[in-house]
Amino acid sequence: AAAPGGSSGDRVGHLADLAERVSFRDRAVGPVSVVLVVLLVLCGVSALGRRARPARMFAPIAVGFSSVVFLSGLTQYHQLPLGAYLVMLVAAAMMLAGVAVSTCSRWGMAAPATALCGLLWLVMVTDVITGGRLQINTPLGYTPTIAGRFQGFGNLSFGLVGTAALATATGFALWRPPGALQTDPRPAARPVSWWAGFVGSVTLIVVAAPAFGSDVGGTLAAAPSFALLVTLLAGRGVRWRGVIAALVISVGLVGVLALIDLQRPASSRTHLGRFLDRLLDGDGGLILRRKLQSNIAILTGSVWAMLLVVLIVAAAVLSWRRRDRLRTALADRPAVSAFLAASGVMALLGFALNDSGIAVPAAMIAVAVPWLVAVLVPVVERRR
């Protein structure tokens, strides 16, 4: 949109600058994705290859990279050459990781990566609450050239903020007071389930509210995931009654917010109100078929989707071969098992309930893999 007020020349200049930003963002998406994938591969290969030091080095860089990409939207990054922009992103991620390691390592080896997950969560939540400036025209956000969204969280953003929130909530159970033994496997005596409930509640409000995230699929995926995380961190078993209650509450929350949004003028409605309007018009079956066809088309026609499947299969095979060490590591970190269960639910529901839903688990990997490496590698290393 044009800048409000000013002369016609000012408005034309603003539109020209916006067009350059959009064009640069679209050209940068591929290279930025490649850099992120390379960081994840280096992180994962180092961990699976028993190279603990490189794994611990790459993990915070990979986690911090997404925050740097979004924060670059505060700058005139589109005026840089593309190569210089990529170098700037990597350098900024390295500096951010260095600050996190130097300031947070005394709280535990997983603390730097957890702090960076918290930063990503805070950046994205704050951005959406204040208008979502960083969501549009940044390489991990959305763009007017596709026009899939102009407000709230897209699939990539939901995958990132959802996983960052899960890691931030879970990581609290792994922090240690300064001076405590870093090898002590026992969780700190803190109300971790209350902290997880707080992070989950804030995330759910921001994702669901029509004025903020306005994400139907994200809401239906986030609510059960955080309910499961809080339950497991509280040391309680999962029962079918609780599962059904979480699903009913999730659907009810979406319904209430969509009904409120539907009362607004059609031109002012968000994704929630438009979704309910189409359901009331009898288009529910059409919406479900469209989502299914969209996900199938992406799975069968996207190189990135195929790469994601290959990476998941490779990780599963390698994890199976290292199952004894992983089993020991998870036994020492029961909170991590809760994170894995909640992330699995979020990935599955996010994939199933969104158009182009494969983007949700793909984005989740960008946060989950380096955070898990930061948490588990020190434990596995001790057992060698």
N, C-alpha and C positions, 0 to 999 in steps of 0.2 A: 504494500500500500504506500501511497505517497506520503511524504512528511506533512503533517498538518500545518496550515498557515504558510507564510513566506510567499515569495514571488513565484511566478510560473517557472522561472529559471531554476530556483531552488528545488522545486518539486521535480522537474525534469532531471536535475542532477542526482536527486535522491533515488529516483527510479533507475537511473543508469547505474548507480553504485549498487543498488539491490540486484539488478540483472547480472552484474559482474560477480557478485557474491554467490548467487544461485548457480551460475555457470561454473565457477571455481569449485564450489561444494560438490557438484555432480561429477566433475573430473577427479576430485580428490577421494571419492568414496572407495573406489577400487584400490588405489595405492595405500590408503589408510587401513583398509581391511587386510591387505597383504602384510603390512607391518605388524598389525595386531596378531595375525595368525602366526607369523614368524616368532614373535615373542612367546606365544603360547606353546608353540612346538619346542622352542629352546628350553622353556621351563619344564614341560612335560618329559622331554627326552632326557634332560639332565637328571630329573628325579627317577625315572624308570631305569636309567643307566647307572644309578647309584653314584651320581656326582653331586654330593650334597651341597658343596659350596657354590657351584654355578646355579643350582636349583634355587638356593636361598637368595642369590643375587638377582636372578631373573623374575622371581615371584612378585616382589613389590613393584618392580618396573612395569610388569604386565598389568597388575591391578591398577596402578596409577595412570596408565596410558589413557583409559577411557575418560577419567576426570579431566585430563589435560585436553583431550579432543573437544569436550563440551565447553570447557573454560576458554578455549581459543575463540569461541564465538563472541567473546567480549572485546576482541581485538580486530584490527583490520587485516586479518590473516589472508584475505583474498588478494591483497596487493603484493604478496610474496610469490616468487616462483614456486611451483609445486614441490620441487626437490627441496628447496629451502624450508618450506612449510613442514615437510616430513621430518627433516633433520631437527627442526625446532620442537616438534612434538616429542621425538625420542629423547632429545636433550632435556626437555622440561620434565618428562616422566622419570628420567634418571635422577635429576636433582630432587624431585619430589620424593622419590624412593629413598634417596640418601638422607633427606631430612627426617623421614619417618623412621628409618633404621637408627639414626643417631639419637633420636629423642624417645623412641618407644621400646627399644630392645630390652631395656631394664625391666619391662613388664612381662617379658616372655618372648620366645623366638617367633611366635605367631602374632605378636602385638603389632609390628609394623604393617603387615598385610591387612590385619583387621582394622587398624586405624585408617588405612587408605580406602578400604571398603566403606568405612563410616564417612569418609570425606565424599566419596562418590554418591552415597545415599543422600547426604546433606546437600550437596550441590544440586542434585536432580529434584529433590523435594522442594528446596528453596526456589529453584528456577520455575517450576510449575506453579507454585503458589503466587509468585510475583509476575506471572504472565507468560512464561514459557519462551523467553527470548532465545535461550540456548537450544531449544528443541528443534527449531527451524533453521535450515541453512547451515547446519554443522554436519560433518560427515557421518556421525552416528545417529543423527536425528532424521527429520523428514524434509521434504522439499516441495515447493509449489509446482515443479515440473511434473510430478507424479500426482499431486493433489489428493493423496490418500487421507491426509489429515492436515488441519491447520491449527489445532488446539489439543492440549492434553498429551498423553503418553502414546507413542506408537509402539509397535511390537518390540523393536530393538530396545527402546528406552525402558519399556516395562521389564524385559528380561534382565537388563542391567540393574535397574533400581530394585527389582524384586530380589535378585540374588545378593546384591550388596546389603539389603536390609536383613536377609537371612544370616549372612556372614557376620554382620555387625551385632545382631542379636545373639548369635551362638558364640562369637568370639569372647564375649564377656565372661563366659564360663572358663575360658582358657587363660585369662590374664592372671598374673602373679604379682603380689606386692613387691616393690623393690627390695632386693636382698634375699628374697625367698629362693629356694633351690629351683633352677630352671628345669631340672629333671624330675621334679615332683609330679607324678601323674595325677594326683588328686585335684579335682576342681576346687577353686577358691570358694570359701563359704560365703557366697553372695546370693542375693535373690535374683538369680539369673532368669527364672521364668517370668518374674515381674518386668525385668528389663526387656525380655523378648516380647512380652505383651504390649509394652509401651511402644517399642519400635514397630511391631506389627500393626498396632492401632493407628499410629500416625501414617504409616505406609498405606494402609487400607483406605483411610479417609482421603488421602491425597490422590490415590489411584481412582477411587470411586466417584468422588464429588464432581458434579457437572461443571462447576466453576474451575476445577483443577484438572485432574487426569482424565475424567470422563471416559474410562476404559471399561467396557462391559466384560469382555473376556478376561482382562487383567483382574478385575474384582472377583470374578468367579474362580479364578486360579489362586489369587493371593489369600483369600479368607480361609479356605481349608488348609492351605500350606502353613500358615502361621498358627492356626488352631492346633495342628499336629505338632509343630515345633514346640509350642508352649507346653503342650501335654507331655511330650517326651522329656523336655528339660526339667519339668516338675517331677519326673520319676514315676509318672502314672502310665498304665497300660492303655492301649488304644482299643476302644470298644465300638461295636457297630452303632450303638445308640449315639455315641459322640460323633461318629462319622456322619450319620444321617442328620444330626442337629447342625453340624457345621455346614453341610450342603444346603439345608433349608434356610439357615441364617444368611448364607451367601446369596442365594436366589432372592430371598426377601429383601435384603439390602439393595440389590440391584433394582428390584421392582419398585421399592419406595422412592429411590433417587430418580429413577426413570419417570415415575408418575409425577413427581414434583417438576421435573424438567419439561414434561409434556404440557404442563399448564402455561408455559411461556409461549409467546408468539412463535410461529413456525420458523421465522427468520432468525430467531434468537436461540433456538434449541441446539443442544449439543448432541454428541453421538448417542447418549443414553435415551434422550427423548425421541430421536428419530428411530432408534431401534424398537422402542415400545410401540411407536406409531405404526410401524410396518407389521409388527406382530398383531396388533389389533385389527389391521386391514386384512389379515389372513395370509401374510407373506412369510410365516414362520418356516414352512417347508422349503420355500425358495431360498431363504437365508441359509438354512442348514446345508442345502445342496450346493450353494455357491461357495460356502466355506470349505466343504469337502472337496469340491472340484479344484478350488484354488490351491489347497494343500497338496493334492495329488499332482497337479501341474508343476508346482515348485519342486516337489520331491523328484519328479522324473525329468524335469527340464532345466534344472539349475546345477551348474558345476559346484557351487558352494554347498548346496544341499547334499550332493553326492560326497563331497569332501567331508562334510560333517558326519555322514553315515560311516564313511571309512575310518575317520578318527575315533568315533565311538566304538566301532568293532575292534580296532587296534588297541584302544585303551582297555577294553573288556578282556581281550586275549592276554595282554601283558599283565593286567591286574590279576587274572586267574593264575598266571605263572608265578606271581609274587604273593599269592593269597595268604601264605603263612605269615609273612611279614606284615601285610596289610591287616590281617585279622588281629595280630598283636597290637599294631598301632591303634586300631579302632577300639580295642579293649582298654587301652590306656587313655583314650579320649572318647568317652561315651557321648559327649555333646556333638562330636563330629558325625556319629551315626544318626543323630537327630537331624542335623543339617542335611545329610544325604537323603534321608527319607522325605523331609519337607521340600527339598529341591526337586526330587523326583516327581512329587505330586504337582509342584508348580510347573515343571517342564511339560509333563503329560497334559495337564489341563490347558496350559497356555498354548500348546500346539493344537489341541483339539478344538478349542473354543474361539480361535482367531482366524481371520483371513491371513494368508501367508504366515500361518502359525509356526512354521519351522524356524522363523526368525527368533522366536522366544527362546527355545533351548539353545540355539546357536549363540545368542547374546549372553545367555546364562553361563555358557562355558568360559567366556572371556573373563568372568569374575571367579567362578567356582574352581576352575583348574588351578590358577596360581594361588588362591587362598588355601586350597587343600594341600598343595605342595608345601606351602609355608608352615602349615600345621602338622603334617604327617612326616615330612622328611626328617626333622630332628629326632622324632620318636623311632623311626626305622633305623636311622643312623646309629642310635644308641644300642640297638639290638644286634648289630653286625658283629 
